[in-house]
Amino acid sequence: MTLIDRRVQERIVLVGVVFPWNRVAQVEDDLEELARLVETAGALVVGRMVQRRDRPDPATFLGAGKAEELHQLAETLDADTVVFDDELSPAQQRNLERILGRTAIDRTAVILDIFAQNARSQEGKAQVELALLRYRLPRLRGRGTAMSRLAGGIGTRGPGESQLEVDRRRLLRRIAALQDELEELEATRATQARWRRRSRQRSVALVGYTNAGKSTLLRALTGSEVVVADRLFSTLDPRTRRLALPGGETVLVSDTVGFVRKLPHQLVEAFRTTLAEVRQADLLLHVVDGSVPTAEAQMAAVREVLDEIGAAELPELLVLNKADRDPQVVERLAARHPEAVVVAAATGQGLEVLVDVLAGRLRANDQVATLVVPFERGDVLAAVHREGEVLREEHGEGGTTVQVVLDQVGVARFRAFVVEQ
């Protein structure tokens, strides 16, 4: 997949539509987020338009009159591209481009473009390319050689297109190849997950809205040198680090791709192998930027994606991050969510409390067992230390007596050595 760097900064006009099922304030918040997405993609927002409609126009989304008004605004502002906050159908996109005389794209294309710029690993690049191709395939019809451009702004990164039928066959072949590649990676992840289950290595997944501070929290908790950036979607590839809990046991903590409102379905589908880290976790740390006024809406967007990937029923620990930025706002949010832990990952505030609560949640179903391990079974004693929290250890005549906190699987595994529960 080729990623094209722009030589000239694109000038963008944003378009939002207020329907009966949403509110003006919600549309304005969505446009603010879309502006940040556009800026992350490397373009410049020069204007906005908001319209009220009862329902989308099938041909132009806005209606012919408003589309012409948008054309005049784009001409006045010398805009290169018009970006809609709502998803456009291929027909709407073609009709708008004919009326506007310039590129018309939607939020999905912007997010795909950002992912194309940020993908680094082989898996990440394959996932993004698959999402791009699935998005572009239905948009080939009727665009002819217009799809042959390799540059020109947001939504055009990735593999270029030329003639319609040749491109359609090529895209279908490439999609099939990428699906096969990702299925192999998914099988590898499944093997790794089985190994973790056999070894009773517990795992925690960091989930949350993009730019909520998940990477900063991972670095603060584990001391690992992971990339931290104050920008949207800076993390695409999963990163897993070890965290030592009080008592000596360790858990695996994985940072995952950030979510966003109206996350493209193509990306959710393409990133299923990466998001498998979330589904297989023992506990989700739902990291929220508690300093922003839209925190509740962001939490709802994250849970919607978790439901889509089959992870909605997993145990969740809510973490309200960035308490150092606006303590009063975070305190008000915490009052509505008393089960949450308040932290400031950048300064270390609240991290000890978080680790204690995390350990407690993971051990909620654990049992305290007393084992007597013969001296010649050093392998068993080592396994006990790996799998549980040793509270007491004494050497006697018959062997080593160990009082240890184990989960139900661990108790069953060491049943032969249990003398008291």
Salt bridges, closest charged atoms under 4 A:
GLU10 OE1 - ARG6 NE 3.07
ASP30 OD1 - ARG261 NH1 3.03
ASP30 OD2 - LYS262 NZ 3.57
GLU32 OE2 - ARG48 NH1 3.02
GLU33 OE1 - ARG107 NH1 2.91
GLU33 OE2 - ARG261 NH2 3.64
GLU68 OE2 - HIS71 ND1 3.18
GLU69 OE2 - LYS66 NZ 3.38
GLU75 OE2 - HIS71 NE2 3.42
GLU75 OE2 - ARG102 NH1 3.39
ASP85 OD1 - ARG107 NE 2.86
ASP85 OD2 - LYS262 NZ 2.51
ASP86 OD1 - LYS262 NZ 3.61
GLU97 OE1 - ARG143 NH2 3.10
ASP106 OD2 - ARG139 NH2 3.97
ASP113 OD1 - ARG157 NE 2.64
GLU123 OE1 - ARG189 NH2 2.75
GLU129 OE2 - ARG174 NE 2.93
GLU161 OE2 - ARG136 NH1 3.34
ASP167 OD1 - ARG170 NH2 3.32
GLU249 OE2 - ARG363 NE 2.87
ASP255 OD2 - ARG239 NH2 2.94
GLU269 OE2 - HIS265 NE2 3.72
GLU269 OE2 - ARG272 NE 3.15
GLU277 OE2 - ARG189 NH1 2.69
GLU277 OE1 - ARG196 NH2 3.90
ASP289 OD2 - LYS322 NZ 3.44
GLU296 OE2 - ARG336 NE 3.11
GLU296 OE2 - HIS337 NE2 2.97
GLU308 OE2 - HIS265 ND1 2.82
GLU316 OE1 - HIS286 ND1 3.50
GLU316 OE2 - ARG303 NH2 2.58
GLU339 OE2 - HIS337 ND1 3.74
ASP366 OD1 - ARG202 NH2 2.89
ASP379 OD1 - ARG377 NE 3.08
GLU387 OE2 - ARG413 NH1 1.99
GLU389 OE1 - ARG363 NH1 3.24
GLU393 OE1 - HIS385 NE2 2.86
GLU394 OE2 - ARG392 NH1 3.23
ASP407 OD2 - ARG200 NH2 2.65
ASP407 OD2 - ARG202 NH2 3.73
